[in-house]
Amino acid sequence: MNIIKEQNDNLSAQIKISIDEPDYQERVKKELNKLRGKAQMPGFRQGHVPFSLIQKMYGHAVLLDEINKILQENIEKFLEEEKINLLGYPFPAHDTPNLDFEYETQFNFTLNVLLSPEVNIDFLKTLPTTYYKIKATDAVINEEISALRQRFGSTEEIFDSVKERDYLYCDCQSLENNDFKSQTYFFVDEKVNPWTTSFIGCRINDTLEIDIDKAFEGDIEKAYKMLNLTEEDKEQARGIFTFTITKINRRKEADINDDFFNKAFPDKNITTEKELRQAIAQAHSEVCEETVNVWFFNNNFDPIIETANLQYNDEMLRQFIEHQKQSKREKQEQTEEPIPVSDEELEKIKRGTSWQLIQQKIAETYNITVEQEEIKQAAKEQISRYFGIDHRQAELQLGEYMKNMVDNILKDKDQVQDLYTRALDKKLAHVLKENTKVTIKEVIWDEFLKIIQPETNSPDTPAPHKKTRRSTASKKKEDTSEELTFPEETKPKEKKTAKSKE
């Protein structure tokens, strides 16, 4: 077997492979003998079907499979040895001939290879950026003090009617499936969970029917988490559920004293209300920072891509995308019709690919990683925001419910990927803030909303001191992503390189 690389330019190359009969002969014979040992045909005992008959029946298919295996094994080895920096896995050139098993014993392949463009991020040091630091108003601080007093007050199990800001434990029962039951826990709050206000005035053992689809506006992700279901049971979170109240907890506001200071901010030595207000203001800024980081990150998305100006072999890239699409459709529709790639789609994919490469370069340069424990912590913070509870106290208040909900989230690949992306974006935003020519401006939350969403937000929009949400500014980066992504590893992932002419 012979394999060589021919460089087209700095952005593409071709790998030419020649597979001769000695390369596959023994492998094919071995596989056919395995089939012979298992074959059952009328007139023959198992394992005694003539080899020539097995070869006639399965020879072409086995040969094709073994050639593909040889291709994959040797391409992987060649790419690793040559240290070729791939952008996408090798794919057949347009002029690759079909295989003719009747008359050929030597098979030649030509594979196109997209090479990764050079990525230089030195320009970041002089890139002008603006970062907004959110300061807290007196109203925000006063509201948070009230919330903290309730949070760190004493918990009492009560037996009178439910009031807003009570914590309810309920047994849930699907009316569509009598065997489907669960137990859950939630916070009665009109702002955080509007649907929970239906329970105000109810007592222990009272039962309410809740239309889950309406309560969560069809968002099954939120619904199944609230019902404390597993990922496997997600689809059960639909229709009407009965909620039977089994326990009501209420918080009694704590007095403002040293004990309260220590519970509210155990990592700070707070001794006065003035210091408390300062700590709350800092915490408010930190909570708002998630949304600010998203905006900051995406606001610099276009300038970074345009300044980096990564280059591609457009024609080769277009062929790669067409091949990837066609391979995907062949599996679904059993058709080999080509799928053209428009100029607009090509540019969109180039931008998405450029960002992937730049992001990877930044992560490598500044040693950015996201550990599993960070994803788990992000899940806890997400749950805390959902219940309107400070993440530092959420585990104490939610107990086993927190553990179960975190476990369910970590079983959902899409949610884990979202948490990973958020954690990575946060770290990337920090790197950009620290390594660009940044101007920091201090504003209150309402002013920041006017800056990022001047047409859709009003000064009445509340600050996210309890529940942080992603700004709509985050859509810019996400809208450029495509279903066609390029693998970071250098080994080819598609098995069907060879095609049979039959």
N, C-alpha and C positions, 0 to 999 in steps of 0.2 A: 504494500500500500504506500502511496505517495501523497503527501499533503504539503502545500506551499501557500504563502500569502503574497498577493500582488497589490501594492499600494496604488490606489487611483489618485488620491490627493490626501490632504491632511485630515479629511473628514470622512473618508470612506475607503474601503479596500475590498478585495475578493479573496476568498479561500477556495482553492482548487484541490479536489480530492479524487484520487484514483483508487478504486477498490478492485483487486484482482481475485481470481478464483481461489488461490491458496488462503486468502484472508477470510473467506467465509465457508469454504467447502466443509471443513470438519465441524464447524458450528451447526450448519444446516443438517448434516448427517446426524449429529447428536440429537437435535430437536425432533427430526423425523423418527428416529428410533424411540424416543419418548412417546410420540404419538402412536407408534406401532404397538408399543407395550400396552396402551390403553384401548386401542381400537377394538370394536366389536362389530363384526360383519357376518351376515349369513354365510354358512359354509366353512367358516374358519373359527378355530378356537381363539380366545382372547390372547393377544400377543403373538399370534402366528399368521397374521395377514401378511402376504408378500410385501417386501420392502418396495418393490417397483410400483405396486398399486398405491401404497401410502404416498410415495413420491409423486405419482401422477395426480392424486387427489389434493395433496397439501403442499407440494413442492414450491409452487410460486408464492403462496402466502407466507410460508416459512422463510423463504429466501428474502422476500421483501422486508419481513420483520427483522431478520438478522442483519441485513444491510443497514437498516435504520439504526439498530443498536450499535453497530460498528461506527456509523457516522457520529452518533451522539457521544460515544465514549472517546473517540479520537478528536472530535472538535473540542470537547471539554478539556482534554489533556493538552492539545495544541494551544488553545487560548491561554491556559494557565502557564504553560512553559514560555510562551512568547510575551506574556504580560500585556496583552492587548486590552486597551481601555475601551470597552464597548459602550455604546449608547443603547443599542437594542440587540437582541439575539440574531445570529446569522439566519438569513432566509434565502430561498432559491432564486437565482438570477432568472430573468425572463427567458433566456435562451437555454436553460437547463433541459436537456432532452428527457423524454419519458423512457422508462426502462423497458427493454425488450428481452424477456426471459427465454424466448425460444432460441435466439441466435447469438446473444451476447454473453460473455463470461467476465468481461471487464466493464465496470460501471464508473463513469466519470461525472462528477458533480461540481458545479460552480455556485458558491454561496456569496451573496452580498453581505457586507459587514458595515454597519454604521459605527463610526468612531466618535467618542465623546469629544466635544469641543473643549478648548482650553478655557478654564474659568479663573479669572483674576478679580479679586475683591479688594485690591488695594485702594480703589476709589472710595470705599466706605469712609475712610478717615477724613475726607474732605466733603462728603455728601451733606448738604444742609438739611436739617430736620427740625421739626418743632414738636415738643412733648408737653402735654398739659397735666399738671398736678392738681388734683381736686381737693379743695378745702371745704370744710364743713361749716354750715351756717348754725346759728344758735338754735334754730328750730330743729334741725337734724340732731344736734347734740342732746337737746331736751327730750326729744322723742326716744332716742337711744337710751338715755338714762332711765326713762320710764320702763322701757323694755327690759333693761338689765335688772332693774329692781324686781320685776315680775319673774324673770328667769332665775334669779338667785334667791328668790324668796322660798318659803317652805311650800312643799307639795302636799296637798290635802286631797284625800279621796272623799268626794262629796256625794250626797244622796238626794239633793234637790235638783231643779231643772238646769239644763245646759245653758251656759252663757258663752258669749264670744270670748275667745282666747282660752277656752278649756281644752283639755287633751282627752280625746275619746278612744276607748278600746272597743272594738266591735267584732262580732261574728258575722261573716258575710256568706250569703247563699245565692247562687245563681237560680233564677226562676226558670231558665231554659234547661238547666241540667241539675236535677235535685241532688245528685251525688257530688256536685262540685261545691266545696266549701273552703273558706280561708279565714284567717284572723288578721286584723290590721289595726293600725294606730294612726291617728291623724290629729291635726291642730285645727281648731275651729277659728277661722279668720277670714273675713270677707275679702281682704286684699290679697292674701296669699292663696287661699283655697275658697273661692266664691261659693262653690257647690255645698260647702260644709255648713253654711248658714241655715240650711234646712233643719239642722239638728237643734237649733236654739229653741229652748222651751221643752225639749224632750227629757225623759228621765231614764234611769236604768231599766233595762228589759223592754223599753219601747223599740218598735221596729219601724223603719222607714224603707220605702222602695226608692232606689236611685237609678235613674237611667244613665248608665256609665258612658254611653256614646255622647249624650248631651252634656253631662258633667265635665267631660274632658274633650269636648268638641272633636270627637273622633280620633284623638291622639292615643292610640293603643299603648304606646310606650309609657306614657305617664299613667295610664289606667292600670296596667298590670303591675307597675311598681307600687302604686298606692294600695292595690289589693294584696300586695306582698306575695305575688305569684312567682313561679319559676319561669325561666325562658321557655321551657317546653310547654307550659300551660298558658302562654301569652294570649293565644287566640280565644281563650275563655273569657277574656276581659271585655266582654261586649254585652249589650242588652241590659235587662233589668236585674239588679241585685238587691236583696234585702240586707239591711244593716241593723243588727240587734245590738244595742248598747249594753256592754257588760261591765264597764267601769268608766268613771268620770274623775279626772284629776284636775285640780285648779291650783294656780299659783297665788300665794299671798305675797304682796310686794315686800321686799327686804328694806330694812332701815339703812340709811346712808351712814355707814360707820366703817371702822377698820376692817371688820370681817367682810363687809360688802366689797370694799376695795380689793381685798386679797382674792376674793372669788371672781370678781369681774376681770381683773388683770393680774393673775398670779405671778406673771413674769416681770411685773413692774412694782417698784416700791412706792405705791401711791398712799399718801397720807392726808390729802386735802381734796375738796371737791374741784378746785381749780386744776389740780394735776389729773383728776379723773376726766375732766372735760378735754384736756389736752390729749390724753390717751385715746379718748373716743374720736377726736378729730383725726388723729393719726390712723386709727383703725378704719375710719370712714374712707380716708384717702387710699388705703391699701385695698379695700374692697372694691372701690371704683376703679382701681388700677387695672383689673382684668379687662374691663370694657375699653379703658384708655389704651391699653396695650394692643387690643385687637384693632382699634382705629389706627394707632400709630404704625402698627405692622403693615396694615393694608394701604395706608396713605402713602407709604414708601415703596409699595410693591411695583408700581409702574416706573418710577425713577430708577430703581435698582435694576430692573430688567433692561430698561433702555440704555442705561449707562454701561452695564456689563456687556451688552451687544454681542451675545453668543452667536457664533456662525454655524450654519448647517449646510449639508449637501441636500438642497431642497428636493431634487429629483429622486435621490436615493431614499430620503425620508418619506416621500410620498409613496414610493413603491413598498416600503416597509409597512406603512399604515394600511395600504390596500391589501397587502398579504395578510396582515393580522386580522383585518375585517373579514376577508374572504374565508380564512381558516375558521373563524368563529361561526360564520354563516353556514359553511359546509357541514359543520357538526349539527346545526339546528335544522337546516332545510335540504341537505343533500344536494346542493347546487354549486357549480363552480363558476358562475357568472361573476365577472370582476365588479368591484364596487368602487367607483371613482371617488376621489377625495378633492373637494373644492378648495380653492385658494383660501377662502375664509376659514375653513376647517383646519387647513394646514397651518395658517398663522396662529390660530388659537392653540393648537397642539404645541407649536414651537414655543409659545409663551409659557404654557404650562410646564413643558420640559425644561425650559430655561430656569424657571423658578425652582424646580426639583434639584437641578444641578447646583444652582447658587446656594440653595438652602443646605445641601449636602456639604458644599465647600465651607460655608460658614460654620456648620456643626463640626467639621473636621478641624478647621483652623482654631476654633475656640473651645474644642473638646466638650461639645454639648451632647449629653446623653439623657435619656428619660428612663428611669428605673421602674421596675414593677411596683415598688412601694410608693412611688410618686403617683402612679396611676390609681392605686388603691386609695391614697389620701385624697386625690382629686374626686374620686367617687364619693367619699365621705362628705366632702365639702359641697358637692352637688346635691346630695340628699339633705344636708343641713339647710341649704338655701331653699330647697323645696318646702321644708317644714317651717322655715322662718326662724331657725335656731342657730345661734352662734356655733360655728364648727368646733370651737374649743370645748363646748359643753354638750354637743349633740350625742356623743357616745354614752355619756352618763344618763341623759334624759331618754334616749331611745333604746338603749341597752341591746337586747337580742334582736330587736327589729332592725337596728342599724346593721348589725352583722349579716343578717339574712338579706337585706336589700343590697348591700355591697357585694355579697356573693352572687346574687342574681345579675347585677350589672356586669361583673367580671366574667360571666358566662356568655355575655352578648358581644360578639366580635365587633359589631358596628359601634356599640357604645364604648368599648375599650379603645377602638381606633379613634373615636372622637375625643376621648379623654387624653389619649396619647398626643393627638394633634394639638389640642389646647395647651398641654404642658410644654410641648416643643415650641409652639408659637410664643408662649410666654417667655421662654428662655431666649429665643431668637430676638424678641423685642428688646429684652434686657441688653443683649449684646449690641444691637443696633443703637440703643440709647447711650451705651457706654463708649461706642467706637465710631460714632458719626459726629459731625459738627452740629451738636444739638443746642437748641434754645428752649429752655424750660419756662413755661408760663403757668401761673397759678390762677385758677378760676373755680367758681362753684359749679356744681353739677348742672344746673339749668343753663348756665352759660356754655358749658361744654356741649350740651345737646343742641343748642342753637348753632354751634360751629359745625358739628358733624351732620346734623339733620335740620337745616334751616327752614325747610318747607313743611316738615311733618311733626315738629315738636313745638310745644308751647312752654312758657315758664312754669306752668302748673304741673309739669311732669315730675313725679317724685324721684328723689335720689335713691339709688339702689343700695341703701345702707343695710338692708336685710336680705335682699335677693338680687344678685348681680345678673344681668342679662347681656348677651352679646349685642353689640351695636349692629345696625343694618349696614354700617360701613364695612363690616366683615364680609359682605357678599362679594366684594370685588375679587379677592383672591380665589374664593370658592367657585365663582362663576367661570374662571379660566381653566379649571381642572377638567380633564377629559377621561373617558373610560379607557382610553389607550394610554397606558403608562409603561414606562421603560424599566425593566428590572435592574437593580443595582448590581447584582452578582453577574459574573461574566460567563456563566454557563448557559447554553441554549436550553430552552424549556419546551419547544415543540418537538414532538416525535416524528410527525409526518413530513419528512424532508424529501424522501424518495417517493415517486409516483409510478405506479405500474401501468404499463401499456398493454391492456388486455381487451 
